[in-house]
Amino acid sequence: MENLLSAVRGEVKEAVILAAGLGTRMKEQYPSTPKFAIPIGKIPLILFPFKVLQRFGVERFTIVVAKDFSHILKGIISHVAGPEVEVTIVENPSPEKGNGYSFFLTENSTTSQYFFVSMCDHLYPPALPARLADALKATPADLIVGADSIPIYINLVEATKIRANDEDRLLAIGKNLNYYNFVDAGVFIASRRLYQLFSSLQELRVIEFSTIVKAAANAGFKVLVCDVSGIPWTDVDTPADILDLLGGKRREVLNSILSEVKFDE
């Protein structure tokens, strides 16, 4: 009951970070480094969502990583997770099955009724999870989808698109939508109801998180889109994205994060 009351008050204290992606487009420049560990400056990529969510108030994390790289993740997290933060690492033996499959592996590790779900390669300041928490407080739902109606710092060709109606209900999601009014920002607040969808999806060769979002909407779950426009965020898919983040247009996202979050603590 306390978990549910906390969520209704907009207090989401738990998060899942999906970090088992293979990062194939990074392999030429980072052949032996898993994507979550690629440095942005000197900061491993995964520490951006981790430290930002911690700064927002998250106290318990479940991080999914490819089994072969769990030792690298443990080394990174051991240097930043203090006694006030609980971290559970879940190993994915089949990362090729997609980040939605990674999500389903967390069912026995999460404890709250509601929790954040973040991609490890998305960068955003604390204002973004705060806006999602406010949306949940205003209108409880099975899934709150962070989405941007005016995206600035991403490649639209690569982005996952979203179509929502005037009541913010999600109607469609996918990379190839002909008509869309939002772009997926890679951060969500999920309820435990989403785990119920595994039985209907488990036969798929690949399960992306967008597959789960679509299945939830089709099954009649309450899936709401929360517009995060005006908050600087981006994702990192290629070495060129890193260069842009360090010295190009996307630097504004990095500056926004570094102005609020300390990575040397």
C-alpha positions as CSV (number, residue, x, y, z in Angstrom):
1,M,0.0,0.0,0.0
2,E,2.8,2.4,0.8
3,N,4.4,1.9,-2.6
4,L,1.1,2.8,-4.3
5,L,0.5,5.8,-2.1
6,S,4.0,7.1,-2.8
7,A,3.4,6.8,-6.5
8,V,0.1,8.7,-6.3
9,R,2.1,11.4,-4.5
10,G,4.5,11.5,-7.5
11,E,7.2,9.7,-5.5
12,V,8.8,7.0,-7.6
13,K,11.8,5.6,-5.8
14,E,12.8,2.7,-8.0
15,A,14.2,2.4,-11.5
16,V,15.1,-0.2,-14.1
17,I,17.9,0.7,-16.5
18,L,18.2,-1.4,-19.6
19,A,21.9,-1.8,-20.6
20,A,22.2,-5.1,-22.4
21,G,22.2,-3.7,-25.9
22,L,25.0,-4.8,-28.1
23,G,25.8,-1.3,-29.5
24,T,26.8,-2.7,-32.9
25,R,27.3,0.8,-34.5
26,M,29.9,1.6,-31.8
27,K,32.0,-1.5,-32.5
28,E,34.4,0.0,-35.0
29,Q,35.6,2.7,-32.6
30,Y,35.0,0.7,-29.4
31,P,35.6,-2.9,-30.3
32,S,36.0,-4.3,-26.8
33,T,33.9,-1.9,-24.8
34,P,30.2,-2.5,-24.2
35,K,28.0,0.4,-25.0
36,F,27.0,1.2,-21.4
37,A,30.7,1.7,-20.6
38,I,31.7,3.9,-23.5
39,P,33.1,7.2,-22.0
40,I,31.4,10.5,-22.6
41,G,34.4,12.6,-21.7
42,K,35.5,10.5,-18.8
43,I,32.1,9.4,-17.6
44,P,30.8,5.9,-18.6
45,L,27.5,6.3,-20.5
46,I,25.4,4.4,-18.0
47,L,26.2,6.8,-15.2
48,F,24.2,9.5,-16.8
49,P,20.7,7.9,-16.3
50,F,22.0,6.3,-13.1
51,K,23.2,9.6,-11.4
52,V,20.3,11.7,-12.8
53,L,17.7,9.3,-11.4
54,Q,19.6,9.1,-8.1
55,R,19.6,12.9,-8.0
56,F,15.8,12.9,-8.6
57,G,15.4,10.6,-5.6
58,V,15.6,7.0,-6.8
59,E,16.9,4.7,-4.1
60,R,16.7,1.3,-5.7
61,F,18.0,0.3,-9.1
62,T,17.8,-2.9,-11.2
63,I,20.2,-2.8,-14.1
64,V,20.1,-5.4,-16.9
65,V,23.3,-6.2,-18.7
66,A,24.6,-8.8,-21.1
67,K,26.0,-11.7,-19.1
68,D,29.4,-11.3,-20.7
69,F,29.8,-7.8,-19.5
70,S,28.3,-7.9,-15.9
71,H,31.8,-7.7,-14.4
72,I,32.5,-4.4,-16.2
73,L,29.2,-3.0,-14.9
74,K,29.9,-4.1,-11.4
75,G,33.2,-2.3,-11.5
76,I,31.6,1.0,-12.7
77,I,28.7,0.9,-10.2
78,S,30.9,0.0,-7.3
79,H,32.6,3.4,-7.5
80,V,29.4,5.5,-7.4
81,A,26.7,3.6,-5.5
82,G,26.9,4.6,-1.8
83,P,25.1,2.9,1.1
84,E,21.9,4.9,0.5
85,V,21.4,3.2,-2.9
86,E,20.5,-0.4,-3.5
87,V,21.6,-1.9,-6.9
88,T,20.6,-5.3,-8.3
89,I,22.3,-6.4,-11.5
90,V,20.4,-8.8,-13.7
91,E,22.3,-10.8,-16.4
92,N,20.7,-11.2,-19.8
93,P,22.1,-14.4,-21.4
94,S,20.4,-13.5,-24.7
95,P,20.8,-9.7,-25.4
96,E,19.9,-10.3,-29.1
97,K,16.3,-10.8,-28.0
98,G,15.9,-7.1,-27.4
99,N,15.5,-4.6,-24.6
100,G,11.9,-5.6,-24.0
101,Y,13.1,-9.1,-23.2
102,S,15.6,-7.5,-20.8
103,F,12.7,-5.7,-19.1
104,F,10.8,-8.9,-18.5
105,L,13.9,-10.4,-16.8
106,T,13.5,-7.8,-14.0
107,E,10.2,-9.0,-12.7
108,N,11.7,-10.8,-9.7
109,S,14.0,-7.9,-8.9
110,T,11.6,-4.9,-8.8
111,T,9.7,-4.3,-5.6
112,S,7.5,-1.2,-6.2
113,Q,4.1,-0.8,-7.8
114,Y,5.6,1.9,-10.1
115,F,9.2,2.4,-11.2
116,F,11.1,4.3,-13.9
117,V,12.4,2.4,-16.9
118,S,15.3,4.1,-18.7
119,M,17.5,3.2,-21.6
120,C,21.1,3.4,-20.7
121,D,22.0,5.4,-23.8
122,H,19.6,8.3,-23.2
123,L,20.8,11.5,-21.5
124,Y,18.5,13.9,-19.7
125,P,18.4,16.1,-16.7
126,P,16.4,15.5,-13.5
127,A,13.6,17.7,-14.9
128,L,12.6,14.9,-17.3
129,P,11.8,12.2,-14.7
130,A,10.2,14.9,-12.5
131,R,7.8,15.7,-15.3
132,L,6.9,12.0,-15.7
133,A,6.3,11.8,-11.9
134,D,4.0,14.8,-12.1
135,A,2.1,13.2,-14.9
136,L,1.6,10.0,-12.9
137,K,0.4,12.1,-9.9
138,A,-2.1,13.9,-12.0
139,T,-3.4,10.9,-13.8
140,P,-2.4,7.4,-12.6
141,A,-1.9,5.0,-15.5
142,D,-0.3,1.6,-16.2
143,L,2.4,3.3,-18.2
144,I,3.6,6.8,-18.6
145,V,5.7,7.3,-21.8
146,G,8.1,10.2,-21.9
147,A,7.8,11.7,-25.4
148,D,8.8,14.9,-27.1
149,S,6.5,16.9,-29.4
150,I,9.4,19.2,-30.5
151,P,12.6,17.1,-30.4
152,I,15.8,19.0,-31.0
153,Y,18.9,17.0,-30.2
154,I,18.2,13.7,-32.0
155,N,18.3,12.1,-35.4
156,L,14.6,11.8,-36.4
157,V,15.4,9.1,-38.9
158,E,16.5,6.8,-36.2
159,A,13.9,7.8,-33.6
160,T,11.0,5.8,-32.4
161,K,7.8,7.7,-33.3
162,I,4.6,7.9,-31.3
163,R,1.0,8.9,-32.2
164,A,-1.2,10.0,-29.4
165,N,-4.8,11.4,-29.3
166,D,-5.9,14.7,-27.7
167,E,-6.4,12.9,-24.4
168,D,-2.7,11.8,-24.4
169,R,-3.6,8.2,-24.9
170,L,-1.0,6.4,-27.0
171,L,-2.4,5.1,-30.3
172,A,0.7,3.8,-32.1
173,I,4.5,3.5,-31.7
174,G,7.2,2.5,-34.1
175,K,10.2,3.7,-36.1
176,N,8.2,3.8,-39.4
177,L,5.0,5.6,-38.5
178,N,3.8,7.9,-41.4
179,Y,2.0,10.2,-39.0
180,Y,3.2,10.9,-35.5
181,N,3.1,13.8,-33.1
182,F,5.8,12.7,-30.6
183,V,9.2,11.0,-30.5
184,D,10.0,8.5,-27.8
185,A,12.4,10.0,-25.2
186,G,13.5,6.6,-23.8
187,V,12.2,7.2,-20.2
188,F,9.0,5.7,-18.8
189,I,7.2,5.1,-15.5
190,A,5.9,1.5,-15.6
191,S,3.5,-0.3,-13.3
192,R,4.0,-4.0,-12.5
193,R,1.0,-4.8,-14.7
194,L,3.4,-4.7,-17.7
195,Y,4.9,-8.0,-16.6
196,Q,1.6,-9.7,-17.4
197,L,2.3,-9.2,-21.1
198,F,5.2,-11.6,-21.2
199,S,3.0,-14.6,-21.8
200,S,1.6,-13.1,-25.0
201,L,5.0,-11.9,-26.3
202,Q,7.4,-14.6,-25.3
203,E,7.3,-16.5,-28.6
204,L,8.6,-13.4,-30.5
205,R,12.2,-13.7,-31.7
206,V,12.9,-10.1,-30.6
207,I,11.0,-8.1,-28.0
208,E,11.8,-4.4,-27.9
209,F,10.4,-2.2,-25.2
210,S,8.3,-0.4,-27.9
211,T,6.8,-3.9,-28.5
212,I,5.6,-3.9,-24.9
213,V,4.3,-0.4,-25.1
214,K,2.3,-1.3,-28.2
215,A,1.0,-4.5,-26.6
216,A,0.0,-2.7,-23.5
217,A,-2.1,-0.1,-25.5
218,N,-3.7,-2.8,-27.6
219,A,-4.6,-4.8,-24.5
220,G,-6.5,-1.9,-23.0
221,F,-3.9,-0.8,-20.5
222,K,-3.9,2.9,-19.7
223,V,-0.9,4.1,-21.6
224,L,-0.4,7.9,-21.4
225,V,2.1,10.1,-23.3
226,C,3.8,12.8,-21.3
227,D,5.2,15.6,-23.4
228,V,8.7,16.5,-22.2
229,S,9.3,19.2,-24.8
230,G,11.5,22.0,-23.6
231,I,13.7,19.7,-21.5
232,P,17.1,19.0,-23.3
233,W,17.6,15.3,-23.9
234,T,19.3,13.1,-26.4
235,D,20.4,9.5,-27.2
236,V,23.7,8.1,-28.2
237,D,23.8,5.6,-31.1
238,T,27.0,6.3,-33.0
239,P,30.5,7.8,-32.5
240,A,29.2,10.9,-34.3
241,D,26.6,11.3,-31.6
242,I,29.4,11.4,-29.0
243,L,31.3,14.0,-30.9
244,D,28.2,16.2,-31.2
245,L,27.5,15.7,-27.5
246,L,31.0,16.8,-26.5
247,G,31.4,19.7,-28.9
248,G,28.3,20.2,-31.1
249,K,24.7,21.1,-30.8
250,R,24.0,18.4,-28.3
251,R,26.4,19.9,-25.8
252,E,23.5,21.8,-24.4
253,V,22.1,18.5,-23.1
254,L,25.4,17.7,-21.4
255,N,25.7,21.1,-19.9
256,S,22.2,20.9,-18.5
257,I,23.0,17.6,-16.7
258,L,26.4,18.7,-15.4
259,S,25.0,21.9,-13.9
260,E,22.8,19.7,-11.6
261,V,24.5,16.4,-11.1
262,K,27.9,15.6,-9.7
263,F,29.7,12.6,-11.1
264,D,32.7,12.7,-8.8
265,E,30.8,11.8,-5.6
